[in-house]
Amino acid sequence: MRAGVFRDKIVVITGASAGIGLEIARQLATDGAALVLAARSAPLLEAAADECRALGARVLHVPTDVAERTQCQALIEQAIAHFGRLDVLINNAGISMHARFDELTDPDAAERIMRINYLGSVWCTYYALPHLKRSRGRIVAVSSLTGINGVPTRTLYAASKHAMKGFFDSLRIELRRDGVSVTVVYPGFVATDIAHRALAADGGLLGERPVDKGAVMSATECARLTLEAAAGRRRELVMTGIARIGILLKAFVPGLVDRVAERKVSRGR
């Protein structure tokens, strides 16, 4: 249970204007946290901030593109200037992609995905870390099951999530004596509009999610599980039982896990 853990805590959330990030913001608002919301779309971000204020939260919203290091720096500086401290950083901003690597016609997509998914998390964490050390705070990274096991058609996306895993797993060890916890969560398919903003092979927007919509978790449940893990300072959370079984099988029959992943993608799941 997370009752009372986040009350009066100052929480920065990237990618807070929609999907998992917005639902995390809503739940934290009802928990009594003070929020610093960041996302690229200023109109959507302002609407998210108004919604969280209506739920009783103190809110600062800062339009931010985490792909730009200076904007990550400005986000943390504005959070400190406004609230005076920082207790929790939730690195949630991300972009997806559905394309086989051999069908890719825009190789610059590799850099774009890495800058948003990986470097954006690194830069926000870099600027937040001195403040989190003072508060003995929490770092949360919203990754993906593709950050644990490769999946066909998610080649570049999986690479960025693997990079996140390596960074935050290493950082957790470095911060062990500083009282700052690092929690990485690994959702599967979640019912959000991220696919509409995902990249296709040509670097344009995908526009349609090529998965079975009946096989996804709600954003509400994903946010709840994420906050429970953060409250308990868990090192990581794999959100589906099937994925946990897959991780165990990978150690013994990795080829089987690869074939299962290939079949699921080919069936649109």
N, C-alpha and C positions, 0 to 999 in steps of 0.2 A: 504493500500500500504506500501511496505517496502523500497521504494527507498531511498538510502543513509543511512539507519539505520545501516547497517553492514560494511560500508566502513571503512577500516583501523582498524576494531575490530579484536582482537585475539580470535579465536574460536577453541575450542577443540571438536572433533567429534569422538566418539567411534563407532566401527563397520563401519568404513568409506571405506572399500575396495569394497563393493558391495551393491546392493539394495538401500534402502532408504538412508542409510548413505552416499553412494557414490553420489547419486543424490543431497543430501543436500550440499555436498562439491562442486559439480559442480556449483550449483546455487549461493553459497556464493562466489565462485571464481569470477564469473561474476559480483557479487555485490561489489567486491573490498575488501573483507575480507582477513586477513592473517590466514592461517589454520594450525592446528596441527591435523594430521590424525592418528588414532590408529585402529589397527585390528590385528588379530592373524597371518594371512598369510602375510609374508614379501614380496613375489613376487607380490601378488595382491595389497598390500598396496603401493609398489613402483610404480606400474603402475597407481594407482589412483593419487598419488602425481605428477607424470609426467604429467598426463592429466590436473590437476588443475594448474600446473605451465604454461602449454601451454595456459591456459585461462587467464594468467596474475597474478595469485596469488603468494604470498610468502608462501612457504609450508615447514613445518617440518613433517616428518613421523616417527612414533615411533611404531615398532612392540610391541603389547601389548595384553596379555591375561587378561581381566578384572576379570576373576575368581581368579586371584592371587593378593592379596592386595598390595604386594610390587611392582608389575608391575604397578598398578594404581598410586601408589606414585611416581614411577620413571617417568611415563608419565607426570604428572603435574610438577614435578621438571624440566624435560627437556623443557617443554613448557615455563616455567618462565625463565630458563637460556637462552633460545634462543631469546625470544621476550620481556622479561622483565615485562610482565603483562598478565592478562587474563580477557577477557570481557564476554565470553559466553562459557558455557559447555553444550554440547548436548550429553546426555546419550542415545545412540541408540543401542549399542551392545546387541545382544540377540540370544537366541536359542529357537526353537519351539519343540513341541512334539505332536504327534497324537496317542493316545492310551487310551482305557478305563483303569481305575485304577485296576479293577479286572482282567485285562489281562496282567498286568505288570509283567515281569519276572526279571527285573533289578531295585530293589528299590533304588540303588545308583543314578539312574537318577534324583531322587528328589533333592538330594544335588547338583548335577551338574547344573540343571536348576536354582536353587536358587542362586548359586554362580555367574552365568553369568548374569542372568536377574535382580536380586535384589541386591545382595551384590556388584556386579561390579558397579552398579549405586551409591550405598551408599559410597563405597570406593573412587571412582573418585570425588564424591561431597565433601566428607570429606576433601580431600587434596586440592581441588580447592577453597573451601569456603573462606578462609582468603583472597585470591587474588580477588575473586569476590566481597567481601565486600568492598575492597578498590576501585574497579572500579564501584561499584553499578551496577553490571552486571546482567546477565540472566542465569538461569538454565532451561534446556529443558529436559523433559523425554519422550521418545517415548514408549508408553505403547501399549495397545491393547483393543479392545472392551471386550475381556475376562477379563480385569482388572476391569470391571464394573459389568458384569453379567457372571455367570458360564456357561460353554458350555461343553456338553458331548464330550468325547475323548480328551479334552484339560485340563484335571484335574490338572496336575502338572504345566503346562504352566500358566493356569488361576491363580493358587495360587501365582506364582511368580509375576504376573502382579497386583494382588490384593495387594501384599506386597508393590510393588512400589507405588501404589496409596496411601496407608496409610502413607508411609514415606514422599512422596513429598507433600501431602495435609497438613500434620503436619508441615513440614519444611517451607512451604509457610507462615503459621501463625507466626512461630518463626522469620522469616526474614522480617516481614512486616515493621518494623521500620529501617531496614538496607538498604533499597533501592534495594535489590536483588529480582528480580521477579522469580517465579517458574511456568513454563508452562508445563502441562501434556497433551499430544495429544493421542487420542484414534483412531487409524486407524482400519478399518475392514480388509478384505482380500486385499492385495496389490500384484501386479504382480512383485514378486522378486523370487530369487532362494532359499529363506529361507527354503522351504519345503524339498529341496534336502539335506539340512544340518540338518533337524529336526530329532528328535529321535523317534524310534518306540518302541513297548512294550518291546523288548529285549535289549534296550539300543543302538542298532545299528542305522545306518542312514536310514531314511524313503525312500528317493530317489524319491518319486513321490508325488505330491500334490493332496490330495483327495478332491478337490473342483472344482466347475464349474468355469473354467477360464474366462468365459464371465461375471462373477459377481464380478470382482476385479477392484480395482483402480490402475492406473499407478503409478509407483514410482515417476515419475516427478510431478504428481499432489499432491501426498502425501507430497513430500518435499516442494512444493510451499505452501501448506496449513500450514505445520509445521512452516516454516519461517515467514509467515504472522502472525501466532499466537504469535510467539516469539517476532517479531518486535513490536507488539502491547502490549506486556507483559500481554497477556490473561492468566487467571488462568488455563483454560483447553479448549480443542477442541474435540468434538465428530464429526467424519468426515462424517458420513452418516445420512441422514434424517430418514431412517428406524430405525437406532440405537437410535436416539433422541426420536422417538415415543416409542420405546421399553422401554427406561428408564422411561418415564412417565407412561406407562402401568404397569411397575413393581411395582409401588407404590400402585396400586389399584387391579391388577389381576396378581400377581406374578406367579401363576400356569399356566396361559395362556402363559406368556413369556417363561417359562420353556418348555412347550409343543412345542411352535414354534421353539425354539432352537433345540430341539430333532428332529423335523421333518426336519429342514434344514440340519442337520448333516447326517441324514439317507438318504437324497437325494443327498449327495455329494456336498453340498454347504457351 
